[in-house]
Amino acid sequence: PYLITGYIQALFTLFIVCVVAYILVQFIWSVRHDLQLKTDEFSQEMTQQIALCSKSYYENKCMPGQRVPAMYQACTEWEICMSRD
């Protein structure tokens, strides 16, 4: 009887440890997945913003030599925006 009880207790303890480990691994995986999604979302937003700045820069003829003085500030902002990484 004591031997069987010891085995049952050891199996139960092993089961509990496995369940806790599984929950911990799932939590870590979930956090990493959420961080990856946020990083991808941020990267996509930055790419879209850079594309919009580039479009505005070229549509408004902000290239040196073609830049209108009244557009200097806006052109400078678009140029800075385009050069972001």
Backbone as CSV, one residue per row, in Angstrom:
resi,resn,N_x,N_y,N_z,CA_x,CA_y,CA_z,C_x,C_y,C_z
1,PRO,0.806,-1.203,0.000,0.000,0.000,0.000,0.858,1.281,0.000
2,TYR,1.943,1.315,0.806,2.764,2.531,0.850,3.505,2.753,-0.469
3,LEU,3.903,1.684,-1.083,4.608,1.777,-2.357,3.686,2.333,-3.440
4,ILE,2.461,1.831,-3.491,1.482,2.312,-4.472,1.142,3.771,-4.197
5,THR,0.964,4.136,-2.945,0.670,5.525,-2.572,1.820,6.442,-2.983
6,GLY,3.040,6.001,-2.802,4.213,6.786,-3.207,4.247,7.009,-4.707
7,TYR,3.959,5.961,-5.472,3.918,6.096,-6.928,2.799,7.034,-7.371
8,ILE,1.642,6.900,-6.767,0.513,7.776,-7.107,0.857,9.223,-6.785
9,GLN,1.476,9.454,-5.634,1.856,10.820,-5.250,2.913,11.365,-6.215
10,ALA,3.883,10.546,-6.598,4.915,10.981,-7.540,4.298,11.310,-8.900
11,LEU,3.383,10.480,-9.369,2.712,10.750,-10.645,1.870,12.014,-10.581
12,PHE,1.178,12.206,-9.472,0.364,13.414,-9.310,1.252,14.654,-9.297
13,THR,2.376,14.590,-8.580,3.312,15.719,-8.532,3.874,16.000,-9.923
14,LEU,4.238,14.954,-10.635,4.741,15.118,-11.998,3.680,15.749,-12.897
15,PHE,2.443,15.326,-12.745,1.336,15.891,-13.515,1.185,17.386,-13.225
16,ILE,1.218,17.759,-11.953,1.083,19.173,-11.567,2.244,19.990,-12.140
17,VAL,3.452,19.472,-12.047,4.619,20.180,-12.587,4.469,20.361,-14.098
18,CYS,4.006,19.344,-14.788,3.812,19.441,-16.242,2.741,20.469,-16.602
19,VAL,1.659,20.504,-15.842,0.592,21.476,-16.101,1.106,22.899,-15.881
20,VAL,1.834,23.119,-14.793,2.382,24.452,-14.508,3.378,24.851,-15.598
21,ALA,4.233,23.927,-16.011,5.199,24.216,-17.074,4.479,24.548,-18.380
22,TYR,3.428,23.817,-18.697,2.658,24.071,-19.916,2.037,25.468,-19.880
23,ILE,1.447,25.814,-18.745,0.831,27.139,-18.605,1.886,28.230,-18.741
24,LEU,3.040,28.035,-18.139,4.121,29.018,-18.219,4.615,29.174,-19.660
25,VAL,4.796,28.072,-20.352,5.245,28.130,-21.749,4.194,28.820,-22.617
26,GLN,2.930,28.527,-22.404,1.864,29.173,-23.173,1.826,30.678,-22.911
27,PHE,2.038,31.077,-21.670,2.057,32.499,-21.323,3.212,33.203,-22.035
28,ILE,4.399,32.605,-21.970,5.569,33.203,-22.622,5.352,33.282,-24.132
29,TRP,4.822,32.217,-24.730,4.556,32.218,-26.167,3.549,33.306,-26.531
30,SER,2.527,33.465,-25.708,1.493,34.468,-25.971,2.072,35.879,-25.927
31,VAL,2.906,36.158,-24.938,3.525,37.482,-24.825,4.436,37.739,-26.025
32,ARG,5.249,36.763,-26.386,6.143,36.927,-27.541,5.350,37.151,-28.824
33,HIS,4.252,36.422,-28.980,3.406,36.570,-30.169,2.788,37.970,-30.218
34,ASP,2.289,38.451,-29.088,1.704,39.792,-29.035,2.746,40.859,-29.353
35,LEU,3.953,40.702,-28.824,5.017,41.663,-29.112,5.377,41.654,-30.597
36,GLN,5.406,40.485,-31.196,5.706,40.388,-32.626,4.619,41.069,-33.459
37,LEU,3.362,40.873,-33.074,2.266,41.528,-33.793,2.372,43.045,-33.689
38,LYS,2.664,43.552,-32.486,2.799,45.005,-32.305,3.977,45.545,-33.109
39,THR,5.079,44.812,-33.130,6.247,45.235,-33.898,5.923,45.283,-35.386
40,ASP,5.246,44.264,-35.881,4.857,44.239,-37.294,3.903,45.381,-37.627
41,GLU,2.958,45.640,-36.725,1.993,46.726,-36.934,2.710,48.073,-36.979
42,PHE,3.639,48.296,-36.048,4.392,49.549,-36.005,5.230,49.712,-37.274
43,SER,5.868,48.635,-37.695,6.698,48.675,-38.895,5.865,49.005,-40.132
44,GLN,4.693,48.416,-40.221,3.811,48.678,-41.359,3.335,50.137,-41.355
45,GLU,3.002,50.658,-40.180,2.577,52.060,-40.088,3.705,52.996,-40.506
46,MET,4.933,52.687,-40.065,6.079,53.520,-40.431,6.306,53.487,-41.945
47,THR,6.192,52.330,-42.544,6.379,52.195,-43.988,5.331,53.012,-44.740
48,GLN,4.094,52.957,-44.283,3.032,53.732,-44.928,3.274,55.232,-44.768
49,GLN,3.718,55.636,-43.584,3.971,57.056,-43.351,5.135,57.545,-44.213
50,ILE,6.179,56.747,-44.326,7.317,57.122,-45.165,6.885,57.221,-46.629
51,ALA,6.057,56.295,-47.073,5.560,56.340,-48.456,4.729,57.597,-48.695
52,LEU,3.913,57.973,-47.728,3.101,59.184,-47.857,3.984,60.429,-47.901
53,CYS,5.009,60.467,-47.048,5.934,61.608,-47.059,6.662,61.700,-48.398
54,SER,7.084,60.566,-48.910,7.788,60.540,-50.190,6.883,61.038,-51.316
55,LYS,5.645,60.581,-51.294,4.679,61.007,-52.314,4.476,62.520,-52.251
56,SER,4.279,63.053,-51.048,4.078,64.498,-50.888,5.319,65.269,-51.324
57,TYR,6.491,64.741,-50.999,7.753,65.395,-51.342,7.886,65.550,-52.859
58,TYR,7.614,64.480,-53.584,7.781,64.531,-55.044,6.623,65.236,-55.749
59,GLU,5.407,65.106,-55.227,4.267,65.799,-55.839,4.406,67.311,-55.720
60,ASN,5.018,67.779,-54.638,5.168,69.214,-54.409,6.508,69.749,-54.899
61,LYS,7.218,68.942,-55.677,8.489,69.353,-56.287,9.448,69.942,-55.247
62,CYS,9.746,69.145,-54.237,10.619,69.598,-53.153,12.097,69.322,-53.417
63,MET,12.439,68.803,-54.589,13.832,68.521,-54.890,14.624,69.828,-54.899
64,PRO,15.891,69.785,-54.471,16.707,71.013,-54.502,16.741,71.595,-55.913
65,GLY,16.579,72.888,-55.991,16.551,73.563,-57.284,15.141,73.773,-57.801
66,GLN,14.188,73.000,-57.315,12.787,73.150,-57.723,11.920,73.612,-56.556
67,ARG,12.487,73.637,-55.391,11.726,73.931,-54.174,11.281,75.394,-54.138
68,VAL,10.005,75.605,-53.882,9.433,76.943,-53.746,9.693,77.407,-52.309
69,PRO,10.122,78.655,-52.112,10.431,79.124,-50.760,9.279,78.959,-49.762
70,ALA,8.051,79.110,-50.212,6.908,78.988,-49.303,6.738,77.548,-48.801
71,MET,7.290,76.599,-49.526,7.157,75.185,-49.157,8.374,74.663,-48.402
72,TYR,9.302,75.548,-48.044,10.559,75.105,-47.440,10.337,74.262,-46.183
73,GLN,9.496,74.732,-45.274,9.261,74.017,-44.012,8.623,72.647,-44.258
74,ALA,7.574,72.618,-45.066,6.893,71.351,-45.355,7.837,70.385,-46.069
75,CYS,8.602,70.896,-47.021,9.536,70.037,-47.755,10.603,69.460,-46.825
76,THR,11.084,70.267,-45.901,12.082,69.790,-44.943,11.501,68.688,-44.063
77,GLU,10.273,68.867,-43.618,9.625,67.837,-42.791,9.430,66.539,-43.577
78,TRP,9.007,66.637,-44.829,8.826,65.436,-45.653,10.168,64.744,-45.902
79,GLU,11.212,65.565,-46.109,12.539,64.994,-46.346,13.039,64.228,-45.114
80,ILE,12.824,64.795,-43.934,13.207,64.119,-42.686,12.394,62.841,-42.512
81,CYS,11.111,62.940,-42.794,10.222,61.780,-42.682,10.651,60.661,-43.628
82,MET,11.037,61.013,-44.845,11.449,60.010,-45.829,12.728,59.296,-45.413
83,SER,13.599,59.979,-44.670,14.898,59.391,-44.325,14.864,58.553,-43.048
84,ARG,13.685,58.411,-42.449,13.572,57.579,-41.240,13.764,56.111,-41.574
85,ASP,14.294,55.386,-40.600,14.459,53.932,-40.756,13.561,53.202,-39.809
